[in-house]
Amino acid sequence: ETAVFQTPNYHVTQVGNEVSFNCKQTLGHDTMYWYKQDSKKLLKIMFSYNNKQLIVNETVPRRFSPQSSDKAHLNLRIKSVEPEDSAVYLCASRVQDNYAEQFFGPGTRLTVL
Amino acid sequence: GDSVTQTEGLVTLTEGLPVMLNCTYQTIYSNPFLFWYVQHLNESPRLLLKSFTDNKRTEHQGFHATLHKSSSSFHLQKSSAQLSDSALYYCALSDCPSGSWQLIFGSGTQLTVMP
């Protein structure tokens, strides 16, 4: 079954470490996203990526960076994590259409000690 | 910038009673695209219904919503709540900085249906 896949499911790390999360979609979509869902369940866009164009939400700290090898993959790297980075990171994809459904992956839960 | 407001953080009601979750939005676009996503416990959000047509009711899985551009609203309703409706509901607006069509989500409403 085609879908949006994320690894790992969980990650626990210490302040200052670097982490990287993977996302792959097999839906043939041309736009991918990273969202952050915090402990209050607020869901905020971090990055959008389509046709090799990256759109960055202006509130995202510079220690976050997306990495893409092709339109089916969009990874997320965090250099030097902070306690406030503890959250669930959700990857999503959709076709490049303003009315299209976004399909979400299962999420990666990050805990920063 | 664009924004979505969901006034109720928590809604608790008894099975069989009607459901109404509020959603209002602000956008610079004259033709906004509105969505309701539902997230059950330990799952990821999935689309419940969507609309871009003014004053037209859209329905899915017993839920319905009507986009009213005059009041910038897209409230979610259901005539009779079921236990399985307990979940987190997000209203979202499709935003388009540089063609990305990303979603701007409201703060979410946690619906709990009691027996």
gemmi code that builds the backbone of each chain (N, CA, C; Angstrom):
import gemmi

chains = {
    "A": [
        ("GLU", (0.849, -1.194, 0.000), (0.000, 0.000, 0.000), (0.881, 1.239, 0.000)),
        ("THR", (0.622, 2.159, -0.879), (1.426, 3.379, -0.949), (1.062, 4.322, 0.180)),
        ("ALA", (2.042, 5.126, 0.610), (1.790, 5.966, 1.776), (2.973, 6.906, 1.987)),
        ("VAL", (2.961, 7.554, 3.147), (4.046, 8.407, 3.586), (4.723, 7.708, 4.764)),
        ("PHE", (6.017, 7.465, 4.632), (6.760, 6.704, 5.632), (7.746, 7.610, 6.356)),
        ("GLN", (7.845, 7.421, 7.668), (8.788, 8.200, 8.457), (9.596, 7.274, 9.356)),
        ("THR", (10.898, 7.591, 9.471), (11.751, 6.890, 10.426), (12.653, 7.894, 11.117)),
        ("PRO", (12.960, 7.665, 12.397), (12.435, 6.633, 13.283), (11.058, 7.009, 13.815)),
        ("ASN", (10.433, 6.110, 14.565), (9.156, 6.431, 15.215), (9.391, 7.314, 16.433)),
        ("TYR", (10.474, 7.013, 17.144), (10.820, 7.752, 18.358), (12.314, 8.013, 18.381)),
        ("HIS", (12.681, 9.108, 19.020), (14.104, 9.384, 19.209), (14.278, 10.197, 20.478)),
        ("VAL", (15.183, 9.709, 21.333), (15.504, 10.418, 22.570), (16.964, 10.832, 22.497)),
        ("THR", (17.240, 12.082, 22.790), (18.598, 12.581, 22.682), (18.843, 13.664, 23.725)),
        ("GLN", (20.056, 14.120, 23.785), (20.407, 15.141, 24.769), (20.615, 16.489, 24.095)),
        ("VAL", (20.455, 17.526, 24.867), (20.647, 18.883, 24.370), (22.018, 19.013, 23.713)),
        ("GLY", (22.001, 19.631, 22.538), (23.246, 19.873, 21.825), (23.582, 18.858, 20.750)),
        ("ASN", (22.918, 17.704, 20.788), (23.181, 16.683, 19.773), (22.535, 17.033, 18.442)),
        ("GLU", (22.997, 16.355, 17.394), (22.404, 16.503, 16.058), (21.525, 15.292, 15.780)),
        ("VAL", (20.353, 15.536, 15.189), (19.457, 14.433, 14.841), (19.007, 14.601, 13.394)),
        ("SER", (18.595, 13.477, 12.815), (18.099, 13.516, 11.452), (16.923, 12.560, 11.321)),
        ("PHE", (15.855, 13.037, 10.699), (14.657, 12.229, 10.502), (14.402, 12.058, 9.012)),
        ("ASN", (13.898, 10.872, 8.666), (13.673, 10.568, 7.258), (12.197, 10.527, 6.915)),
        ("CYS", (11.890, 10.921, 5.682), (10.527, 10.857, 5.172), (10.564, 10.465, 3.704)),
        ("LYS", (9.718, 9.502, 3.383), (9.612, 9.046, 1.998), (8.136, 8.877, 1.665)),
        ("GLN", (7.752, 9.349, 0.483), (6.376, 9.127, 0.042), (6.373, 8.367, -1.277)),
        ("THR", (5.446, 7.423, -1.357), (5.321, 6.584, -2.555), (4.023, 6.902, -3.293)),
        ("LEU", (3.518, 8.101, -3.090), (2.247, 8.496, -3.686), (2.429, 9.227, -5.014)),
        ("GLY", (3.690, 9.468, -5.397), (3.936, 10.185, -6.641), (3.657, 11.675, -6.546)),
        ("HIS", (3.543, 12.194, -5.314), (3.272, 13.620, -5.127), (4.515, 14.456, -5.418)),
        ("ASP", (4.279, 15.738, -5.730), (5.399, 16.601, -6.070), (5.679, 17.680, -5.032)),
        ("THR", (4.929, 17.679, -3.959), (5.162, 18.639, -2.894), (5.184, 17.913, -1.565)),
        ("MET", (6.179, 18.224, -0.746), (6.299, 17.611, 0.570), (6.469, 18.687, 1.626)),
        ("TYR", (6.111, 18.332, 2.863), (6.078, 19.290, 3.966), (6.605, 18.650, 5.250)),
        ("TRP", (7.109, 19.495, 6.114), (7.371, 19.112, 7.499), (6.551, 20.026, 8.403)),
        ("TYR", (5.845, 19.390, 9.354), (5.087, 20.106, 10.370), (5.616, 19.710, 11.752)),
        ("LYS", (5.472, 20.612, 12.684), (5.791, 20.328, 14.077), (4.492, 20.347, 14.875)),
        ("GLN", (4.261, 19.271, 15.643), (3.100, 19.221, 16.540), (3.634, 19.211, 17.970)),
        ("ASP", (3.395, 20.287, 18.690), (3.980, 20.405, 20.020), (3.121, 19.720, 21.087)),
        ("SER", (3.528, 19.882, 22.330), (2.847, 19.184, 23.431), (1.412, 19.673, 23.629)),
        ("LYS", (1.098, 20.864, 23.153), (-0.270, 21.372, 23.211), (-1.059, 21.031, 21.950)),
        ("LYS", (-0.460, 20.212, 21.110), (-1.091, 19.735, 19.867), (-1.221, 20.820, 18.803)),
        ("LEU", (-0.495, 21.923, 18.978), (-0.466, 22.929, 17.921), (0.330, 22.383, 16.749)),
        ("LEU", (-0.229, 22.547, 15.557), (0.347, 21.974, 14.349), (0.810, 23.133, 13.462)),
        ("LYS", (2.155, 23.240, 13.295), (2.690, 24.397, 12.583), (3.558, 23.951, 11.410)),
        ("ILE", (3.383, 24.604, 10.276), (4.209, 24.313, 9.113), (5.645, 24.772, 9.366)),
        ("MET", (6.588, 23.927, 8.964), (8.003, 24.294, 9.076), (8.596, 24.553, 7.699)),
        ("PHE", (8.428, 23.587, 6.805), (9.003, 23.677, 5.465), (8.041, 23.120, 4.424)),
        ("SER", (8.123, 23.705, 3.238), (7.445, 23.160, 2.067), (8.500, 23.003, 0.989)),
        ("TYR", (8.393, 21.934, 0.202), (9.403, 21.682, -0.835), (8.723, 21.149, -2.077)),
        ("ASN", (8.849, 21.872, -3.193), (8.360, 21.352, -4.470), (9.225, 21.869, -5.596)),
        ("ASN", (9.380, 21.025, -6.621), (10.165, 21.397, -7.800), (11.506, 22.022, -7.411)),
        ("LYS", (12.113, 21.448, -6.404), (13.417, 21.893, -5.922), (13.362, 23.284, -5.295)),
        ("GLN", (12.179, 23.784, -5.026), (12.043, 25.071, -4.365), (11.651, 24.862, -2.918)),
        ("LEU", (12.419, 25.444, -2.033), (12.178, 25.306, -0.610), (11.530, 26.572, -0.065)),
        ("ILE", (10.437, 26.391, 0.659), (9.777, 27.510, 1.339), (9.947, 27.286, 2.832)),
        ("VAL", (10.524, 28.244, 3.507), (10.806, 28.109, 4.932), (9.896, 29.029, 5.723)),
        ("ASN", (9.226, 28.476, 6.728), (8.457, 29.315, 7.633), (9.434, 30.196, 8.407)),
        ("GLU", (9.157, 31.472, 8.432), (10.105, 32.438, 8.996), (10.344, 32.241, 10.489)),
        ("THR", (9.474, 31.513, 11.170), (9.654, 31.311, 12.615), (10.533, 30.107, 12.945)),
        ("VAL", (10.928, 29.342, 11.939), (11.729, 28.139, 12.205), (13.180, 28.524, 12.512)),
        ("PRO", (13.709, 28.050, 13.635), (15.116, 28.353, 13.979), (16.084, 27.812, 12.932)),
        ("ARG", (17.200, 28.463, 12.790), (18.163, 28.109, 11.744), (18.827, 26.756, 11.966)),
        ("ARG", (18.695, 26.197, 13.174), (19.292, 24.884, 13.419), (18.519, 23.769, 12.717)),
        ("PHE", (17.323, 24.092, 12.195), (16.543, 23.126, 11.425), (16.864, 23.291, 9.947)),
        ("SER", (17.048, 22.145, 9.244), (17.246, 22.241, 7.805), (16.682, 21.005, 7.125)),
        ("PRO", (15.929, 21.199, 6.047), (15.417, 20.055, 5.285), (16.461, 19.624, 4.260)),
        ("GLN", (16.377, 18.345, 3.879), (17.301, 17.821, 2.881), (16.532, 16.910, 1.938)),
        ("SER", (16.657, 17.153, 0.650), (15.916, 16.362, -0.321), (16.834, 15.857, -1.417)),
        ("SER", (16.691, 14.550, -1.729), (17.467, 13.959, -2.820), (16.629, 13.873, -4.089)),
        ("ASP", (15.334, 13.768, -3.920), (14.403, 13.736, -5.049), (13.026, 14.069, -4.507)),
        ("LYS", (12.025, 14.125, -5.375), (10.724, 14.619, -4.925), (9.992, 13.629, -4.028)),
        ("ALA", (10.515, 12.408, -3.885), (9.882, 11.424, -3.015), (10.453, 11.422, -1.602)),
        ("HIS", (11.524, 12.154, -1.388), (12.196, 12.159, -0.091), (12.384, 13.583, 0.418)),
        ("LEU", (12.066, 13.768, 1.685), (12.360, 15.046, 2.329), (12.729, 14.752, 3.773)),
        ("ASN", (14.021, 14.845, 4.082), (14.502, 14.575, 5.429), (14.610, 15.872, 6.219)),
        ("LEU", (14.714, 15.728, 7.526), (14.812, 16.890, 8.412), (16.010, 16.710, 9.327)),
        ("ARG", (16.887, 17.683, 9.330), (18.048, 17.649, 10.208), (17.948, 18.775, 11.227)),
        ("ILE", (18.300, 18.449, 12.464), (18.340, 19.457, 13.522), (19.747, 19.460, 14.109)),
        ("LYS", (20.443, 20.550, 13.933), (21.773, 20.695, 14.508), (21.623, 21.220, 15.923)),
        ("SER", (22.236, 20.566, 16.871), (22.263, 21.075, 18.233), (20.856, 21.295, 18.800)),
        ("VAL", (20.182, 20.193, 19.109), (18.793, 20.263, 19.568), (18.684, 21.002, 20.898)),
        ("GLU", (17.505, 21.612, 21.082), (17.170, 22.334, 22.304), (15.963, 21.656, 22.961)),
        ("PRO", (15.737, 21.876, 24.255), (14.588, 21.237, 24.925), (13.254, 21.554, 24.256)),
        ("GLU", (13.114, 22.762, 23.721), (11.852, 23.139, 23.089), (11.612, 22.447, 21.750)),
        ("ASP", (12.594, 21.699, 21.291), (12.430, 20.933, 20.058), (11.687, 19.621, 20.310)),
        ("SER", (11.465, 19.275, 21.556), (10.691, 18.071, 21.875), (9.286, 18.232, 21.315)),
        ("ALA", (8.902, 17.309, 20.443), (7.627, 17.418, 19.733), (7.472, 16.196, 18.839)),
        ("VAL", (6.341, 16.136, 18.165), (6.147, 15.154, 17.099), (6.337, 15.885, 15.774)),
        ("TYR", (7.184, 15.330, 14.924), (7.443, 15.929, 13.614), (6.721, 15.099, 12.556)),
        ("LEU", (5.833, 15.760, 11.856), (4.988, 15.098, 10.862), (5.399, 15.510, 9.461)),
        ("CYS", (5.602, 14.514, 8.636), (5.883, 14.731, 7.225), (4.583, 14.553, 6.453)),
        ("ALA", (4.400, 15.321, 5.397), (3.184, 15.207, 4.597), (3.521, 15.427, 3.129)),
        ("SER", (2.625, 14.996, 2.266), (2.820, 15.247, 0.842), (1.462, 15.476, 0.173)),
        ("ARG", (1.519, 16.106, -0.979), (0.302, 16.310, -1.765), (0.711, 16.588, -3.201)),
        ("VAL", (-0.234, 16.505, -4.121), (0.039, 16.956, -5.484), (0.035, 18.480, -5.462)),
        ("GLN", (0.655, 19.081, -6.454), (0.739, 20.542, -6.484), (-0.587, 21.110, -6.975)),
        ("ASP", (-1.528, 21.202, -6.050), (-2.886, 21.629, -6.365), (-3.434, 22.277, -5.113)),
        ("ASN", (-4.009, 23.439, -5.252), (-4.421, 24.182, -4.056), (-5.586, 23.544, -3.316)),
        ("TYR", (-6.238, 22.560, -3.908), (-7.392, 21.931, -3.274), (-7.113, 20.473, -2.911)),
        ("ALA", (-5.885, 20.053, -3.104), (-5.566, 18.645, -2.899), (-5.413, 18.299, -1.427)),
        ("GLU", (-5.747, 17.066, -1.105), (-5.571, 16.550, 0.246), (-4.094, 16.365, 0.547)),
        ("GLN", (-3.717, 16.700, 1.779), (-2.370, 16.383, 2.237), (-2.427, 15.054, 2.978)),
        ("PHE", (-1.466, 14.187, 2.688), (-1.366, 12.894, 3.350), (-0.197, 12.953, 4.335)),
        ("PHE", (-0.484, 12.568, 5.570), (0.511, 12.658, 6.623), (1.144, 11.301, 6.913)),
        ("GLY", (2.423, 11.351, 7.271), (3.094, 10.182, 7.781), (2.737, 9.961, 9.238)),
        ("PRO", (3.238, 8.878, 9.852), (2.898, 8.545, 11.230), (3.581, 9.433, 12.265)),
        ("GLY", (4.597, 10.173, 11.847), (5.273, 11.082, 12.761), (6.502, 10.482, 13.421)),
        ("THR", (7.416, 11.364, 13.829), (8.577, 11.000, 14.633), (8.501, 11.810, 15.923)),
        ("ARG", (8.468, 11.096, 17.044), (8.401, 11.784, 18.342), (9.808, 12.001, 18.860)),
        ("LEU", (10.188, 13.258, 19.028), (11.514, 13.617, 19.531), (11.408, 14.069, 20.975)),
        ("THR", (12.248, 13.478, 21.821), (12.355, 13.902, 23.216), (13.776, 14.364, 23.465)),
        ("VAL", (13.914, 15.592, 23.917), (15.240, 16.156, 24.198), (15.395, 16.277, 25.708)),
        ("LEU", (16.382, 15.584, 26.231), (16.611, 15.572, 27.686), (17.534, 16.701, 28.111)),
    ],
    "B": [
        ("GLY", (-0.741, 38.048, 8.419), (-0.807, 36.856, 7.591), (-2.098, 36.095, 7.801)),
        ("ASP", (-2.263, 35.034, 7.008), (-3.461, 34.204, 7.129), (-3.492, 33.496, 8.478)),
        ("SER", (-4.727, 33.251, 8.967), (-4.868, 32.565, 10.252), (-6.201, 31.851, 10.336)),
        ("VAL", (-6.269, 30.876, 11.244), (-7.480, 30.108, 11.500), (-7.722, 30.101, 13.004)),
        ("THR", (-8.965, 30.324, 13.402), (-9.312, 30.357, 14.816), (-10.349, 29.295, 15.145)),
        ("GLN", (-10.025, 28.478, 16.116), (-10.977, 27.514, 16.666), (-11.155, 27.889, 18.123)),
        ("THR", (-12.334, 28.334, 18.473), (-12.535, 28.912, 19.801), (-12.608, 27.880, 20.916)),
        ("GLU", (-13.069, 26.669, 20.598), (-13.187, 25.663, 21.658), (-11.961, 24.751, 21.646)),
        ("GLY", (-11.299, 24.688, 22.780), (-10.190, 23.760, 22.884), (-10.678, 22.354, 23.205)),
        ("LEU", (-11.711, 22.299, 24.057), (-12.259, 21.015, 24.481), (-13.780, 21.052, 24.360)),
        ("VAL", (-14.341, 20.004, 23.770), (-15.789, 19.859, 23.703), (-16.129, 18.450, 24.193)),
        ("THR", (-16.969, 18.386, 25.205), (-17.412, 17.089, 25.738), (-18.912, 17.023, 25.639)),
        ("LEU", (-19.417, 15.956, 25.049), (-20.857, 15.811, 24.960), (-21.243, 14.338, 25.014)),
        ("THR", (-22.534, 14.121, 25.160), (-23.069, 12.769, 25.288), (-23.418, 12.198, 23.927)),
        ("GLU", (-23.184, 10.942, 23.780), (-23.520, 10.222, 22.545), (-24.959, 10.521, 22.135)),
        ("GLY", (-25.126, 10.785, 20.832), (-26.463, 11.052, 20.327), (-26.802, 12.520, 20.197)),
        ("LEU", (-26.058, 13.375, 20.910), (-26.285, 14.813, 20.809), (-25.581, 15.386, 19.585)),
        ("PRO", (-26.051, 16.551, 19.090), (-25.412, 17.144, 17.920), (-24.045, 17.751, 18.247)),
        ("VAL", (-23.215, 17.763, 17.209), (-21.867, 18.303, 17.330), (-21.757, 19.569, 16.492)),
        ("MET", (-21.140, 20.597, 17.066), (-20.783, 21.765, 16.270), (-19.444, 22.294, 16.758)),
        ("LEU", (-18.477, 22.290, 15.878), (-17.144, 22.812, 16.187), (-16.922, 24.057, 15.340)),
        ("ASN", (-16.535, 25.133, 15.994), (-16.422, 26.412, 15.302), (-15.076, 26.620, 14.624)),
        ("CYS", (-15.132, 27.288, 13.477), (-13.914, 27.637, 12.751), (-14.138, 28.937, 12.000)),
        ("THR", (-13.291, 29.908, 12.248), (-13.283, 31.135, 11.456), (-11.871, 31.351, 10.945)),
        ("TYR", (-11.757, 32.142, 9.898), (-10.451, 32.316, 9.287), (-10.247, 33.747, 8.816)),
        ("GLN", (-8.996, 34.072, 8.579), (-8.615, 35.358, 7.984), (-7.657, 35.070, 6.853)),
        ("THR", (-7.909, 35.659, 5.703), (-7.027, 35.447, 4.565), (-7.103, 36.631, 3.613)),
        ("ILE", (-6.036, 36.821, 2.861), (-6.027, 37.884, 1.859), (-6.649, 37.411, 0.552)),
        ("TYR", (-6.845, 36.098, 0.417), (-7.360, 35.554, -0.827), (-8.886, 35.639, -0.870)),
        ("SER", (-9.416, 35.967, -2.023), (-10.866, 36.060, -2.174), (-11.496, 34.688, -2.374)),
        ("ASN", (-10.688, 33.693, -2.752), (-11.190, 32.332, -2.934), (-10.417, 31.359, -2.042)),
        ("PRO", (-10.724, 31.338, -0.763), (-9.991, 30.459, 0.156), (-10.419, 29.007, 0.022)),
        ("PHE", (-9.491, 28.136, 0.386), (-9.746, 26.694, 0.413), (-9.691, 26.254, 1.868)),
        ("LEU", (-10.796, 25.677, 2.375), (-10.881, 25.296, 3.788), (-10.997, 23.790, 3.923)),
        ("PHE", (-10.409, 23.303, 4.998), (-10.346, 21.868, 5.254), (-10.650, 21.579, 6.723)),
        ("TRP", (-11.183, 20.388, 6.986), (-11.236, 19.837, 8.337), (-10.435, 18.538, 8.320)),
        ("TYR", (-9.459, 18.462, 9.237), (-8.694, 17.239, 9.430), (-9.033, 16.668, 10.810)),
        ("VAL", (-9.025, 15.335, 10.904), (-9.294, 14.663, 12.177), (-8.097, 13.806, 12.551)),
        ("GLN", (-7.748, 13.847, 13.826), (-6.625, 13.051, 14.320), (-7.093, 12.219, 15.508)),
        ("HIS", (-7.172, 10.917, 15.312), (-7.494, 10.027, 16.411), (-6.229, 9.730, 17.210)),
        ("LEU", (-6.439, 9.244, 18.433), (-5.335, 9.009, 19.350), (-4.288, 8.098, 18.720)),
        ("ASN", (-3.032, 8.522, 18.804), (-1.888, 7.762, 18.278), (-1.921, 7.566, 16.767)),
        ("GLU", (-2.631, 8.436, 16.095), (-2.645, 8.412, 14.638), (-2.228, 9.776, 14.109)),
        ("SER", (-2.045, 9.861, 12.807), (-1.715, 11.142, 12.192), (-2.987, 11.779, 11.632)),
        ("PRO", (-2.975, 13.067, 11.381), (-4.186, 13.735, 10.855), (-4.562, 13.185, 9.479)),
        ("ARG", (-5.865, 13.116, 9.249), (-6.340, 12.740, 7.928), (-7.511, 13.642, 7.550)),
        ("LEU", (-7.699, 13.821, 6.251), (-8.730, 14.725, 5.771), (-10.120, 14.193, 6.083)),
        ("LEU", (-10.976, 15.069, 6.589), (-12.360, 14.727, 6.846), (-13.259, 15.312, 5.744)),
        ("LEU", (-13.108, 16.613, 5.492), (-13.825, 17.215, 4.373), (-13.194, 18.551, 4.003)),
        ("LYS", (-13.590, 19.072, 2.841), (-12.984, 20.289, 2.321), (-13.995, 21.050, 1.471)),
        ("SER", (-13.719, 22.332, 1.279), (-14.617, 23.150, 0.464), (-13.924, 24.411, -0.010)),
        ("PHE", (-14.368, 24.900, -1.166), (-13.959, 26.222, -1.622), (-15.150, 26.982, -2.218)),
        ("THR", (-16.322, 26.353, -2.192), (-17.506, 26.960, -2.779), (-18.343, 27.656, -1.715)),
        ("ASP", (-18.618, 28.917, -1.916), (-19.376, 29.704, -0.956), (-20.808, 29.174, -0.825)),
        ("ASN", (-21.254, 29.040, 0.409), (-22.631, 28.666, 0.747), (-23.062, 27.291, 0.235)),
        ("LYS", (-22.127, 26.428, -0.023), (-22.455, 25.067, -0.448), (-22.063, 24.084, 0.654)),
        ("ARG", (-23.006, 23.239, 1.059), (-22.754, 22.259, 2.109), (-21.934, 21.100, 1.543)),
        ("THR", (-20.904, 20.696, 2.271), (-20.112, 19.537, 1.900), (-20.214, 18.513, 3.018)),
        ("GLU", (-20.324, 17.230, 2.658), (-20.557, 16.192, 3.649), (-19.608, 15.022, 3.471)),
        ("HIS", (-19.275, 14.390, 4.590), (-18.455, 13.183, 4.530), (-18.534, 12.469, 5.878)),
        ("GLN", (-18.798, 11.197, 5.837), (-18.818, 10.336, 7.028), (-19.735, 10.896, 8.110)),
        ("GLY", (-20.868, 11.447, 7.712), (-21.845, 11.953, 8.656), (-21.608, 13.383, 9.116)),
        ("PHE", (-20.435, 13.915, 8.840), (-20.122, 15.307, 9.179), (-20.443, 16.214, 7.987)),
        ("HIS", (-20.739, 17.453, 8.282), (-20.948, 18.416, 7.210), (-20.459, 19.796, 7.627)),
        ("ALA", (-20.160, 20.597, 6.630), (-19.710, 21.972, 6.865), (-20.079, 22.808, 5.654)),
        ("THR", (-20.297, 24.082, 5.886), (-20.610, 25.011, 4.811), (-19.677, 26.207, 4.916)),
        ("LEU", (-19.020, 26.512, 3.824), (-18.137, 27.680, 3.788), (-18.980, 28.939, 3.595)),
        ("HIS", (-18.868, 29.864, 4.527), (-19.566, 31.149, 4.427), (-18.519, 32.253, 4.343)),
        ("LYS", (-18.317, 32.760, 3.137), (-17.295, 33.789, 2.966), (-17.711, 35.095, 3.641)),
        ("SER", (-19.001, 35.346, 3.728), (-19.475, 36.605, 4.321), (-19.081, 36.720, 5.789)),
        ("SER", (-19.032, 35.577, 6.455), (-18.653, 35.565, 7.868), (-17.302, 34.897, 8.107)),
        ("SER", (-16.639, 34.520, 7.017), (-15.320, 33.836, 7.115), (-15.392, 32.645, 8.067)),
        ("SER", (-16.392, 31.802, 7.855), (-16.576, 30.671, 8.756), (-16.691, 29.356, 8.003)),
        ("PHE", (-16.340, 28.282, 8.719), (-16.414, 26.927, 8.145), (-16.624, 25.974, 9.303)),
        ("HIS", (-17.770, 26.053, 9.950), (-18.063, 25.253, 11.142), (-18.359, 23.802, 10.775)),
        ("LEU", (-17.919, 22.905, 11.626), (-18.129, 21.465, 11.417), (-19.315, 21.007, 12.252)),
        ("GLN", (-20.203, 20.240, 11.633), (-21.391, 19.786, 12.337), (-21.678, 18.319, 12.068)),
        ("LYS", (-22.376, 17.735, 13.032), (-22.880, 16.372, 12.876), (-24.159, 16.282, 13.688)),
        ("SER", (-25.143, 15.608, 13.175), (-26.455, 15.608, 13.829), (-26.470, 14.766, 15.100)),
        ("SER", (-25.677, 13.704, 15.129), (-25.709, 12.802, 16.270), (-24.311, 12.239, 16.530)),
        ("ALA", (-23.715, 12.606, 17.643), (-22.344, 12.177, 17.941), (-22.277, 10.696, 18.284)),
        ("GLN", (-21.179, 10.069, 17.872), (-20.904, 8.673, 18.203), (-19.625, 8.600, 19.032)),
        ("LEU", (-19.504, 7.532, 19.797), (-18.305, 7.363, 20.628), (-17.036, 7.418, 19.786)),
        ("SER", (-17.114, 6.866, 18.586), (-15.947, 6.808, 17.703), (-15.559, 8.180, 17.136)),
        ("ASP", (-16.391, 9.193, 17.364), (-16.057, 10.544, 16.899), (-15.062, 11.234, 17.819)),
        ("SER", (-14.803, 10.648, 18.973), (-13.840, 11.241, 19.903), (-12.479, 11.329, 19.233)),
        ("ALA", (-11.978, 12.546, 19.096), (-10.722, 12.785, 18.373), (-10.392, 14.272, 18.449)),
        ("LEU", (-9.244, 14.614, 17.872), (-8.817, 16.015, 17.758), (-9.141, 16.493, 16.345)),
        ("TYR", (-9.856, 17.600, 16.260), (-10.302, 18.122, 14.975), (-9.604, 19.452, 14.684)),
        ("TYR", (-9.008, 19.520, 13.501), (-8.322, 20.737, 13.073), (-9.037, 21.346, 11.870)),
        ("CYS", (-9.276, 22.628, 11.928), (-9.701, 23.381, 10.770), (-8.435, 23.950, 10.126)),
        ("ALA", (-8.382, 23.961, 8.799), (-7.161, 24.426, 8.136), (-7.490, 25.237, 6.885)),
        ("LEU", (-6.594, 26.140, 6.577), (-6.719, 27.032, 5.420), (-5.520, 26.788, 4.519)),
        ("SER", (-5.771, 26.667, 3.235), (-4.678, 26.459, 2.295), (-4.058, 27.809, 1.955)),
        ("ASP", (-2.774, 27.931, 2.214), (-2.044, 29.169, 2.015), (-1.033, 28.943, 0.907)),
        ("CYS", (-0.683, 29.984, 0.203), (0.148, 29.758, -0.984), (1.334, 30.703, -1.098)),
        ("PRO", (2.279, 30.643, -0.154), (3.489, 31.428, -0.365), (4.339, 30.787, -1.457)),
        ("SER", (4.525, 31.473, -2.545), (5.363, 30.995, -3.653), (4.912, 29.648, -4.209)),
        ("GLY", (3.635, 29.397, -4.212), (3.105, 28.197, -4.842), (3.184, 26.934, -4.020)),
        ("SER", (3.480, 27.025, -2.741), (3.645, 25.804, -1.950), (2.331, 25.214, -1.465)),
        ("TRP", (1.257, 26.006, -1.402), (-0.046, 25.543, -0.928), (0.074, 24.756, 0.367)),
        ("GLN", (0.693, 25.344, 1.345), (0.800, 24.721, 2.654), (-0.475, 24.978, 3.436)),
        ("LEU", (-0.659, 24.211, 4.503), (-1.846, 24.357, 5.337), (-1.532, 25.166, 6.584)),
        ("ILE", (-2.433, 26.117, 6.898), (-2.379, 26.844, 8.149), (-3.471, 26.250, 9.029)),
        ("PHE", (-3.076, 25.653, 10.141), (-4.024, 24.955, 11.000), (-4.484, 25.838, 12.153)),
        ("GLY", (-5.754, 25.633, 12.558), (-6.210, 26.208, 13.803), (-5.603, 25.438, 14.967)),
        ("SER", (-5.919, 25.865, 16.167), (-5.313, 25.268, 17.359), (-5.909, 23.918, 17.732)),
        ("GLY", (-6.967, 23.521, 17.029), (-7.549, 22.207, 17.265), (-8.623, 22.209, 18.339)),
        ("THR", (-9.601, 21.316, 18.168), (-10.645, 21.108, 19.171), (-10.683, 19.631, 19.514)),
        ("GLN", (-10.474, 19.331, 20.786), (-10.536, 17.945, 21.252), (-11.984, 17.618, 21.565)),
        ("LEU", (-12.563, 16.716, 20.798), (-13.941, 16.283, 21.007), (-13.950, 14.967, 21.761)),
        ("THR", (-14.664, 14.941, 22.873), (-14.836, 13.714, 23.645), (-16.319, 13.409, 23.720)),
        ("VAL", (-16.677, 12.221, 23.251), (-18.080, 11.796, 23.282), (-18.236, 10.738, 24.369)),
        ("MET", (-19.129, 11.015, 25.304), (-19.345, 10.125, 26.442), (-20.578, 9.256, 26.211)),
        ("PRO", (-20.575, 8.038, 26.778), (-21.751, 7.166, 26.613), (-22.924, 7.659, 27.454)),
    ],
}
model = gemmi.Model(1)
for chain_id, residues in chains.items():
    chain = gemmi.Chain(chain_id)
    for i, (resn, *xyz) in enumerate(residues, 1):
        res = gemmi.Residue()
        res.name, res.seqid = resn, gemmi.SeqId(i, " ")
        for name, pos in zip(("N", "CA", "C"), xyz):
            atom = gemmi.Atom()
            atom.name, atom.element = name, gemmi.Element(name[0])
            atom.pos, atom.b_iso = gemmi.Position(*pos), 0.0
            res.add_atom(atom)
        chain.add_residue(res)
    model.add_chain(chain)
structure = gemmi.Structure()
structure.add_model(model)
structure.setup_entities()
